[in-house]
Amino acid sequence: MQANDVILKACCKVMKYTLAEFRPYYHQVISEVNENGIYQDLWARRADMLTDKFLPNDEIKVLHVKRGRWQIDPVADLKTGDLYILINKKNLDQRINEAQAKGWSTHYLYSALLKNSYIKTKCPELMSLFPMDPLEEDEHKMWRQEDCERILGDLYEKINRIIVVSVEYEGEIAATAHAIIYDSHYNIAEEMEISDYLLPVTYEENDVGDPSEAAPIKGQPLVKLKHSKKDQKRDNK
């Protein structure tokens, strides 16, 4: 997969910033006894981290897209036209299941993936358990197109490919990460594991010449996933 390594590393860096690190700050600044909204505030902090990272970069831009009471902050590579969307794997799986069951979805990722319509896979299109009539299907296609344009805004013509950065968590620890290219129906065209970017880092300069982005320590194992019957607390997004 051809992708911007600097962006992938930055995405993993903010996604491994979890409630374990954020909760003490939240209790100090927001509330010591009430965690209502803590997940939204965690994602807001991640957005700040990404924006600060790429603020001086003319070729990389962090978008700030309002979605009702929520906001998403994908990263656009203005040189290649790729847009990197960050998402929790648990939420990603739920959104895929939703689209498969209904044949469509109002989730922002499903709308954005319309940009990947030109990508062909050997997998069939999603088939709904309850097929829509042609008129309803046309309405959904129109809504999806309009929503995709709303999400990308002024960069609609510039963006030509969506890359999903999916991170799976074990409790409040980021365990695995993947960069995934889907077609417009959530079929995987390309997938690359980038879990190494979740590892602790050294203070040595990395191969892209950025001292602030240190190279991963080699040989250190990732967190081993242990799937239990009892669901653990994870990010909502």
Secondary structure, DSSP 8 states (H G I E B T S, - for coil): ----HHHHHHHHHHHT--HHHHHHHHHHHT-SS--TTHHHHHHHHHHHHHHHHHTT-SSEEE--EEETTEEE--EEETTTTEEEEEEEHHHHHHHHHHHHHHS---SHHHHHGGGGTT---SS-----SS---HHHHHHHHHHHHHHHHHHHGGGTTT--EEEEEEEEEETTEEEEEEEEEE-TTS-EEEEEE-GGGGS-B-SS--TTS-TTS--B-TT---------SS-------
